[in-house]
Amino acid sequence: MKLLADTHILMWAAIAPEKLSMAAATALKDESNQLFYSAASIWEVAIKSALHKTNFNTDARVLYRGLLDAGYIELPVTSEHAAMVSSLPLIHKDPFDRILIAQATVEGITLLTSDRQIAKYPGPIRKV
């Protein structure tokens, strides 16, 4: 199964695996799954870390390198993904989360999230 991990799942997997739910940890460790991360997640970490946001005290370059080393596949943000955002209901207003939802929808990749608001969207989303 193809899985796109949201930003918090990625950060927890990289720096605080004890914060992952059992379901998230199991999905990420399952070797039959293809694990993806979005370029938007790296961008989000870079911006929010620079703004000294709580929960984003991670170096985006280190996270990026760690994801590649762990075998994650980068999912670039395309114009199709960006255009899809306009079709999403306004359940969640965070632009980074909205682009992840759009990417998952366009690509048919299951988005792994711990966010209840994201989980309210239709499509390939799994709350873990």
matplotlib code that plots the C-alpha trace (Angstrom):
import matplotlib.pyplot as plt

x = [0.0, 1.2, 1.2, 1.8, 2.7, 1.5, 4.1, 3.5, 3.7, 7.0, 8.5, 7.4, 8.8, 12.1, 12.6, 10.0, 8.8, 7.2, 4.5, 3.4, 0.2, 0.6, -1.3, 1.0, 4.2, 2.9, 2.0, 5.4, 7.3, 5.3, 7.8, 5.0, 4.0, 5.6, 6.3, 6.0, 6.6, 5.5, 7.9, 5.2, 6.0, 9.7, 8.6, 6.2, 8.9, 11.4, 8.9, 7.4, 10.8, 12.2, 9.2, 10.0, 6.6, 6.2, 6.3, 8.4, 11.9, 13.3, 15.9, 14.2, 17.4, 18.1, 14.5, 14.8, 18.0, 16.6, 13.6, 15.6, 18.0, 14.9, 13.7, 10.8, 10.0, 9.6, 6.2, 6.7, 3.9, 2.5, 0.1, -2.5, -2.2, -2.4, -5.5, -7.2, -7.0, -9.8, -12.1, -11.7, -14.3, -13.2, -13.0, -9.4, -7.8, -4.1, -2.7, 0.0, -2.5, -4.8, -2.1, -1.3, -5.0, -5.0, -1.9, -3.3, -6.5, -4.9, -2.3, -4.6, -2.1, -3.5, -2.7, -1.7, -2.6, -3.3, -5.4, -9.2, -10.0, -8.0, -9.7, -13.1, -12.2, -13.4, -10.9, -7.8, -7.2, -6.5, -6.4, -3.8]
y = [0.0, 3.5, 5.8, 9.5, 10.5, 13.9, 16.3, 15.4, 11.6, 12.2, 14.3, 11.8, 8.9, 10.7, 12.3, 11.1, 7.6, 7.2, 9.7, 7.5, 5.5, 1.7, 1.8, 4.5, 2.7, -0.6, 1.0, 2.7, -0.5, -2.7, -3.4, -4.1, -0.4, 2.2, 5.3, 8.8, 12.2, 15.5, 18.3, 20.5, 18.8, 19.8, 23.3, 23.4, 22.3, 24.9, 27.7, 26.8, 26.0, 29.4, 31.0, 29.1, 27.3, 24.8, 21.3, 22.3, 22.4, 20.2, 21.1, 20.6, 19.5, 16.9, 15.6, 15.5, 13.6, 11.2, 10.4, 9.7, 7.4, 5.6, 4.8, 7.3, 8.5, 12.3, 13.4, 16.8, 19.4, 19.7, 22.2, 19.5, 19.1, 22.9, 23.2, 20.3, 22.4, 24.6, 21.6, 20.7, 21.6, 24.1, 21.6, 22.4, 25.8, 24.9, 25.3, 22.6, 20.1, 21.0, 20.4, 17.0, 16.1, 17.2, 15.2, 12.1, 12.5, 13.2, 10.4, 7.8, 7.5, 6.9, 9.9, 8.8, 11.4, 11.8, 15.0, 14.6, 17.5, 16.0, 12.7, 14.3, 14.7, 12.1, 10.2, 8.1, 9.3, 7.0, 8.4, 6.5]
z = [0.0, -0.7, 2.3, 2.6, 6.1, 7.3, 8.8, 12.4, 11.7, 9.8, 12.7, 15.3, 13.4, 13.0, 16.4, 18.9, 17.9, 21.3, 20.2, 17.3, 17.9, 17.6, 14.3, 12.9, 14.0, 12.6, 9.2, 9.0, 9.8, 7.4, 4.6, 2.2, 2.4, 0.1, 2.3, 0.8, 2.2, 0.7, -0.3, 1.4, 4.8, 4.5, 3.6, 6.6, 9.0, 7.6, 7.9, 11.3, 12.8, 11.7, 13.3, 16.5, 16.6, 19.4, 18.1, 15.1, 16.6, 13.9, 11.3, 7.9, 6.3, 8.8, 8.6, 4.7, 4.8, 7.4, 5.4, 2.3, 4.4, 5.8, 2.2, 2.0, -1.5, -2.1, -3.5, -5.2, -5.2, -8.7, -10.3, -10.3, -6.5, -6.0, -8.2, -6.3, -3.1, -4.4, -4.6, -1.0, 1.6, 4.2, 7.0, 7.8, 7.0, 7.4, 3.9, 4.5, 5.6, 2.7, 0.1, 1.7, 1.4, -2.2, -3.0, -1.4, -3.4, -6.8, -6.4, -4.8, -1.9, 1.6, 3.9, 7.4, 10.0, 13.7, 13.1, 13.6, 11.3, 8.4, 9.0, 8.3, 4.6, 2.1, 0.2, 1.0, 4.5, 7.5, 11.1, 13.1]

ax = plt.figure().add_subplot(projection="3d")
ax.plot(x, y, z, "-o")
ax.set_aspect("equal")
plt.show()
